[in-house]
Amino acid sequence: AEATQQAVQSNAKWTKNFDLLVDMVAQYYGISVQELKSESRKKEITNARQILMLLAKKYFQRTLERIGEYFGGKGHAAVIYAINNTEKKIKKDHDMAHDYEVFVDRLGK
């Protein structure tokens, strides 16, 4: 029971910290959290969503399923694609690399 309790607590903590990050990213790009979790294909929304997926994987150790669930029920294949795609984009796109670094800095990682 104790392990379950710890899992629930770490889950709640993760959700709270991740929600704060999502709010910060939404504000940074001037979009709503609803938009981030939506099916929108607008470039600034998909970029922000993909950066968040990468951060969730790297700094919050979330499973692909959990990340997909958080962003409106995307399958784990979509999450893998988003994460790989974002890592490639960060290497080529200076603006996106800068934004990513800003968020990592704010996480204090």
Secondary structure, 3 states (H helix, E strand, C coil): CHHHHHHHHHHHHHHHHHHHHHHHHHHHHCCCHHHHCCCCCCHHHHHHHHHHHHHHHHHHCCCHHHHHHHCCCCCHHHHHHHHHHHHHHHHHCHHHHHHHHHHHHHHCC
